[in-house]
Structure formats: structure tokens, C-alpha cells
Amino acid sequence: MLISVIPRLPACDLQETKDFYTRLLDFSILAEYENYLLLAKDQIELHFYTDASVNPATSDRMVYIRVSEGLATLYAAYCQKSVPLAQEGALSTKPWGQEEFAVLDPNGTLLTFGQAIQK
């Protein structure tokens, strides 16, 4: 039985990545090693490994984070902390029945947060 999926993402600077996720996005540190970082928030985990070749300007990495409730509150909290939104990343309603917003992490990874629209 499958129970979860955990993205393993490259990071050009683990300290900068840790600071971004813990200070701005309110993730907690599960474990930290010389070249590997495990972070968590609520019921999700993200893992990062050091990769000096990462170029944030040309990254095509994306992670979709499904939110069960409170997306607008989360968006407002992130805006208050000046979390960098992706281009056209403001909170909006999508034709596929989701409300979404998107941010960019320091490694150029697009993090899209989405919640199903209640009918």
C-alpha cells in the first residue's frame, strides 16, 4: 500500500533553502546533514540535497502542494511575509476547479499551493 510521496529536490545552498522554508513558509526541520535536509509542514515532507550546478533562473522543477482548507489564509500569511510569488502566482480560481497560488523558492522550484473549490 502506497502512503506518501516525498520530493527530493536539488538545492544550490542548503542554508539559504533551510532559511527560506523555515522562516518564510513555516516548515520545521526533521533532520539536517552535511548535504541533505529534511523539512516538514503539517502532513507533507520535502527533502533537499546539495547540487552546486542548480541554476534558479533556468529551473523547471515544480511541486504541487494540495491544501485541505485555509488556502486564502495561507496566501495572506505568505504575502505578509513577502514570500516571492511566481510570475502570475497570485491567488486565483482555475478552470479545473482549484484555487491556487504559486511561489518560487531560492533554487527556482515552483511551489503551487492548491485547494479544491467547494461546491
C-alpha positions in Angstrom: 0.0 0.0 0.0 1.4 3.4 -1.0 1.2 6.0 1.7 3.0 9.1 0.5 5.4 10.7 -2.0 8.3 12.9 -0.9 10.0 15.1 -3.5 13.8 15.1 -3.4 14.9 18.5 -4.7 18.3 19.9 -5.6 19.5 23.0 -3.7 22.4 25.2 -4.6 22.7 26.4 -1.0 21.1 24.3 1.8 21.4 27.1 4.4 19.5 29.5 2.2 17.0 26.8 1.4 16.5 26.0 5.1 16.1 29.7 5.9 13.5 30.2 3.2 11.4 27.2 4.1 11.6 27.6 7.9 11.4 31.5 8.2 9.0 32.3 5.3 7.0 29.1 4.7 6.9 27.9 8.4 8.3 24.4 7.7 10.1 22.5 10.5 13.4 20.8 10.3 13.1 17.0 10.6 16.8 16.3 10.1 19.8 18.0 8.8 23.0 16.5 7.4 26.0 18.0 5.6 24.5 17.6 2.2 20.9 16.7 2.9 17.9 18.4 4.5 14.5 17.1 5.5 11.7 19.6 6.1 8.0 19.1 7.1 4.9 21.2 7.4 1.6 19.6 8.5 1.5 16.3 6.7 4.0 16.9 3.9 7.8 16.5 3.7 10.3 17.9 1.3 13.8 16.7 1.1 16.7 18.7 -0.4 20.2 17.6 -1.4 23.2 19.8 -2.3 23.7 20.4 -6.0 26.1 23.2 -6.9 25.0 23.1 -10.6 21.5 24.3 -9.8 20.6 27.5 -11.7 17.5 29.1 -10.3 17.0 31.2 -13.4 16.6 28.2 -15.6 14.9 25.7 -13.3 11.9 23.8 -14.5 11.2 21.9 -11.2 7.7 22.1 -9.9 5.9 20.7 -6.8 2.1 20.8 -6.3 1.0 21.0 -2.7 -2.6 20.2 -2.1 -4.2 22.1 0.8 -7.3 20.8 2.5 -8.6 24.1 3.9 -7.4 27.6 4.6 -5.7 28.4 1.3 -6.6 32.1 1.4 -5.3 32.4 4.9 -2.1 30.7 4.0 -1.7 33.0 1.0 -2.3 36.1 3.1 0.2 35.0 5.7 2.8 34.4 2.9 2.1 37.8 1.3 2.5 39.4 4.7 6.0 37.8 5.0 6.8 38.9 1.4 7.2 35.4 0.1 8.3 35.8 -3.5 5.3 34.9 -5.8 5.9 33.3 -9.1 5.1 35.3 -12.2 1.2 35.2 -12.3 1.4 33.4 -9.0 -1.3 35.4 -7.2 -4.3 33.5 -5.7 -6.8 32.8 -8.4 -9.5 30.4 -9.4 -8.6 27.9 -12.1 -10.9 26.3 -14.7 -10.0 22.8 -13.3 -11.9 23.5 -10.0 -9.0 24.6 -7.9 -7.9 27.9 -6.2 -4.2 28.2 -6.5 -1.2 30.4 -5.8 2.5 29.8 -6.6 5.8 30.9 -5.1 9.4 30.4 -6.1 12.0 29.0 -3.8 15.6 30.2 -3.8 16.5 27.2 -6.1 13.9 28.2 -8.7 11.5 25.4 -7.8 7.9 26.4 -8.4 5.7 25.6 -5.4 2.0 25.7 -6.3 -0.4 25.5 -3.4 -4.0 24.5 -4.4 -7.3 23.8 -2.8 -10.4 22.3 -4.3 -13.3 24.8 -4.8 -16.2 23.8 -2.5 -19.4 23.2 -4.4 
